[in-house]
Amino acid sequence: MSLFDIRVPAVLLRIDRNPFHHGTLGAVRSLGRAGVNVHVIADSTGSPVSRSRFVRQLHPPPPPGATAHDIAVALRRVAARIARPAVLIPMDDASAVAVGGLRDELAPSYLLPAMPGAVPGRVADKAELADLCAALEVPHPTTLIPDSPAQAATAAWQLGLPLVAKWSRPWLVPTGTGLRSTVVVRSAQEARELYLRSEEAGSRLLLQAFLPPGPERDWFFHGYVDRSGAVRGGGAGLKLRAWPRGAGLTALGRWTPNPQVTALAERLTGELGYRGVLDLDFRRCGRTGRYHLLDFNPRPGAQFRLFADGAGLDVVRALHLDLTHRPLPAPAPLAGREFVVENYAPLAALRPAPAGRELAWHADDDREPGRALWPLWGRHVSTRLRDRVRGPGAVPGIPAPARVVHQAAAPAPGLSPRTHPSDLSDPSDLSDDEKASSC
């Protein structure tokens, strides 16, 4: 008899237009293999996900820049087609924040974790996360929020250069503008210019102290917080390779038990009353050894399948079991297991993995997404290379990045850090396309 109540389908919601979101495919396969009917609300144009044999049905997503009303309409339309309650799983921050706000409205049609609706928005918003970390005494890079172009320039000198610039609500950043959710800032002038684009970005600009990367410094934690508040179905992982290099998404990760990271995750979720799936990103300070929380994503991380344990449990399966009132199997950790995203780390996919490995795209029981990946990825890379050859100055209104690298002098008055101080060094060898933050 199946552990799962396969009478209850799952609906995956992703507003982000990224066709190479391997986390969506991981969720499709995980639940589909368990016998659950999986519906996907996402833009499937040019995405290998649409080729998976485990997709029961694809549904059109809400329009770009959708309001909460638009998202509710799309979800009600799918609910009417399914005609039975379903487990709803947001797969990006925009979806998670919207669903949190719509919880009461969606409750008759969808099963959702019992969590205050404002919590996903609080943790996903980078500015609010900085305040939460300060209140809970969780290490976090020093973060300043300027109120003017002049304050942005002053903050750059106060924090030291290079530094990290983030938009507090990155899911609101419009496409086609050249704006990125996170960038390295190398001059006070660049900080000033970014601030001037705040209205275009749709949220506040944060300037954050740079925590240098290094061996065994980038960590993540995935988990599911059940109805009782216990963290289940995940673990701590070490980012061995990232794309872009140094601070991007996890291209190669390894399940590596870390009691300090786990304790921080459990304390955060307990203090917030968090329920549901979460993905946390940490960077260890090379000087103090403290783990600084960089991001709190209130949804499955793209590499969540790294933590598929010996009992077959992962965070998505834990969610479905818990919301359908089925018992979760006892955890069976598989320390050392690896997860590889082949299009970002192709050679890593060929090397021996004694403790086991899962690939993001290729699977023996679901071959079509892997076959579809490479021609689609080739076209994507070709387009990006053409854009890079043109250079940032070729797009009207997008300034070329400043190349000044300068360490800060004494702190300037008028701005105070939101959270704990952190160590700085001179990472001036970073390339322009590195984010030097977290993903």
N, C-alpha and C positions, 0 to 999 in steps of 0.2 A: 504494500500500500504506500502511495506517495506521501511524503511529509507535507506536501503542499495541497492547499485547497484549490485545485485547478479549475473549479467553477468560477473563481474570481480572476478576471483578466487584469492585466497591467497596462497602463497608459503612460508612455514616456513623452514628456513635453520638453522641447528645446526651441527657444526663440532665436538663439544665436545661429547665424547662417553658415557656420563653419562646416564644410562638407567632409572634413577629415577628423571629426570628433570621434575618436576610437572608443571613448567611454560609452557612447550611445550603443555602439555595436556590442560592447562587453555586456551591457545590461540586457540587450535583446537576446544574446546567446545564453546568458546565465539563467534567465527566467524561462526562455523557450525550451532549453534542455530539461527543465524541471516539469515541462508539460503545461506551462501557463501560456495562454494566448496573449501575445504582446502586440499592442497597437502603438504606433509612433506618430506623434504630431511634430513634424519638423520639415524643413526644406530638404527634400531628398535629391534635388537636382545635382547631378554630378557627384553623388556620394556613394561609396561602396556599401554603406549601411543598407541601402535599398535592395541590395542583391542577397541579403541574408535569407536563408530558408526559414528562419525562426521569426520573421516579421509576419504577423497575421494580416495586418493592414496598415498602410501609410495614409495619413490624413494631412491636409494642407495646414501650415502653421498660421498663426496670426500675422497680419501684415507688419513690415518693418516699422519700428517706432510705435508698436501697438500700445494702446491704453489698457488699463485693467479691465475695462468693459469689453474691449476687443478680445482679450484673452479669455474672459469668462464666456463670451459668445462661442468662441472656437471650442472650448472644453464642453460646453453644454451640447453643442452639435455632435461631438463625438460620443458623449454619454447617451444621447438619444439613439445613435446607431447601435451602440453596444447593448443598450436596454437592460443593464444590470450594474450594480455597484462595482467599481474597479479600483485597484490600488493606483494612485497617481504618483508618478516619480518625476519631479523637475530635474532636468539634466544640466542646467546652467543657472547662473546667479539670477539673471533677469526672471526666469521662470520661477525659481524658488521664492524670490521676493514677492512676485505677483500672486502666487498660490497662497503664500502666507496671509496676504491681505484679503484674499477671497475665500478663506477657509470656511466661514459660516455659509456663504452662498453655495459653495461646491459640495458641502457635506452630504446632502441627500444622494449625490451621484458618485462620489469618490471617497475612498478611505484614505485618511491622512493622519499623521502623528498628532497627538494631543499636545499642542505647543502654542503659547501665545503668538498670534499672527504677526506681531511686530518684531519678534526675535530674528527671523531670517534677514530682514532689512537692516537690523542693528549690526549684526555680525558681518554682513556682506559689505556694508558701507565702511570704507577704509578710515574715514574720520571718526566715526562712532566706535570702530574697533580700537582705535588708539585710546579713546577715552575709557573704554571698557577695560583695556589692559592696565591703564593707570589706576583705575578704581580697584581692580582685583589683584594688583601688584604682580602682574604677569609680565616678564621681560618683553620689550617691544622697542624697535629702533626709535630714537628721538625723532619726533614728528612735529613739524611746524605748519600752520595753516595761515598763509598770508591773506591780508584783507585789501591789498593794493599792489600794483606793480612794484612800487618802491619797497614795500615790505618783502615781496618775493626776492628781490635782489639782495636785500639785507639778510634774509634768511639763508640765502646761498652762502654768503660769507660766514654767517654764524655757524652753520652746520659743517662747512668745509666742502671743498670740491675735489672730485666729483661727488654728486649726491643723487638720490633717487627721487623722481617726480611721479606722482600717481594722481589720477582722478578719483575722487572719493567714491563715485558710483560708475565704475568703468563700463557697465552694461548700457549706459546712456550715451557713450561716445559714438557719434554717427560714423558710418563707413564712408570711404571716399574723400575724407578730409585730410588724411595724412597724420591725424592724431592717433597716438597709441595709448593704451591704458597705463603703461609704465615705461618710463624712459630714463636714461642716464643724463643728468644735467651737468655740463662741464664749465659753465660760466654764469655769472650773475645776470648778464644780458639774456641768456637763454631762459633763465628762470623768469625774468620779467616778461619775455615774449610769450611763454607758456601761460602765464597768468592772464594775459590779454585775450586768450582764447577760451577762458573759463565758460563764458556764455555758450560758445559753440560746443564745448565738451559736455555741457549739461549738468555739471556738478563742480564742487570745489576742488581746487588744486592743493595737494599735499606735497610738502617737501620733507624728505626723510633722510636721516643719516645713512650713509652707505656702510653696510656690513660686508667686509671683503669675503669672497668665496675662498674655498680651499678644500683640501681632502677631508672627507667625512664631516663637512659642515652643513650640508643641505639635507634636511630631514622632512618627512611628512607623516601624518597620522590619519588613518581612515577608520571610521567606526560607525556603528549604528547604536543609538541610545533608545532602549526599549521603553515600554510603558512604565516600568518600575524605576527608570533612571539609570539602569546598568548599561555600560558600554559593551557591545557585542559585535562579533562578525568582522573584525578588522585587526589593525596592529600598527606598529611603527615601521617605517621604511627609510632606507638610505638612498638618496639620489646619487647614482654613480655617473650618470651622463645626462646632460641637459641640452635642450635645443630651444633658443640659441644658447651657445656655449656659456657656461658660468652661472646662468640664472633663469633659464627658460623652463618649459615643461619637461617632465621626466621622460627621457628617451630610454633610459636603462635604470631600473630600480631594483633593490634587493630587500626582501623582508628581513629586518634586523631588529630584534627586540631591544628596546631602549626604555628602561624604567622611568627616566626623567621625563621624556617626551610623553609617555603614557600617563604619568601622574599629572602633568600640565593639562592634557586633554580632559582627563576625568574631572579635574578641579574646575575647569572652564564650563563644561557641560552641566556640572552640578550647580554651580553658582547661577547660571543663566536659566536653569530649568529647561534646558534644551532637550528636544525629542526628535528623533529621525536620523537621517544619514548626514555625516559631516566629513569634510576634508580639510585638514589643517596643514599649513606650511610653516616650517621653522628653519632658522639659520643659527648655527652655534657660533658664538663670539669666540674668535681665536685667542683673545687676551684673557677673558674672564671664564670661558667655558660655559656660559649661560646660554640657554636655548631661547631665542627671541621669536615670538609669534609674528609672522609676516602676513598671513592671510587666514581667514576663517570662511570657508566656502560651505554654505548650508545645503549641500547636495552631494551626490557621488563624484569623487574625483575621477579624472579620465583613466587613471591607472588602478582603479579599485580592485580589478581582478587579480592583482598581485597577491591579495590577501584571501584568495580562495583556499580554504584550509582542507585538512585531511577528511573532514566530515562533509565537504562540499559546500560549506557555508561561506558566503561573502556578504557585504553590507546590503546589497539589493535583495538577496534572498532572505536575509534577516528581516528586512522591512516587510516583505510580503508575508512571511510566516507570522510575524508579530501582529500585524494589522488584521490578519484573518484568524487570530487567536489560536494559532498552532504552536506547539512547543518548539523551541530552538534546540538543535543538537548541541551537546557539549563541545566546546572549542577544541580543535586539534591543530595547533599552530604548525606551520611548515617553515621554520626559520631557514633562511638562505635561499628560498625560492626567488626567482627573478621574473621580471616583466620587461619586455622589449617592444618598443614601437619601431617597426622595421624601416619605415620611410625616414626616420631620423637617425637610427643607429643600425644600419644593415649588417655591418660586420659583427656586432654584438650578438645578432641572432644566429650566427654560425658557430660561435665559440661554445665549448663544453659548459654545461650547467649542472653540476653534480646533484644539486638539491632540487632540480626541476625548474622549468621555465614555461611561461605563457607568452605567446606573441599577440600583439594587438589586433592584427588583421588576418593572419593565416591560421586556419583551423582545419583539421582533417575531416570534421563532420559538418563543415560549413565553408566550402572552398571558394564560392563565388566572390565574396567580398575581397579576399586576398588577390584573386585574379584580376579584379576590376581596379585594384589600388594603383598598380604601377603606371598604366597609361594615363590615368587621371592625375596622378602625382607628377608625372613628367610634364604634362601641360601646365600644371600649377607652378612648378619650379621655373619653367621657361618664361612664364609671365612675370614672375618675381624678378628674374635676372634682367629682363628687359627694363623693368621699372627701376632697378638699381643702376643700370647703365645710364639711364636718363638723369638720375640724381635727384635729390630732394628739391633743388632749386628749379627743376624743370616744371614743377607743379605750381601754378600761380597761387600765391597766398601762403605757401609752406616754406618757411625760411630754412636755409641750409644750417645744419647743426654747428654750433660753435665748437672750436677745438681747444679752447683755453682750459688748462688743467692747473689749478692753484689750490694750495692748502689754506685753510682759514687762519686768520690772525685771531686776536682776542674776540670773544663773543661781543656782538653789537647789542645795544639796548633796544627795547621796544618789542621784542619777541621772546616768548618763553616756551620751552619745550613742553609737549603734551605728555611725554612719557619718559621712561628711564634713559639716561645717557648711554651711548654705546661707543665702542672703539672705532677709530677711523684710521685708514692707511691710504696710500696713494695708488689706486688701481688704474693708473693712467694708461696701461697697456690694453684696456678693454676696447673692443671694436664697437663701432657705432650701433650695430644692430643688437647688442646685448642689452638685456633689460636690467640686469644687476639687481633684481629684487626677487620675486617669487612667482610661481605659477603652479 
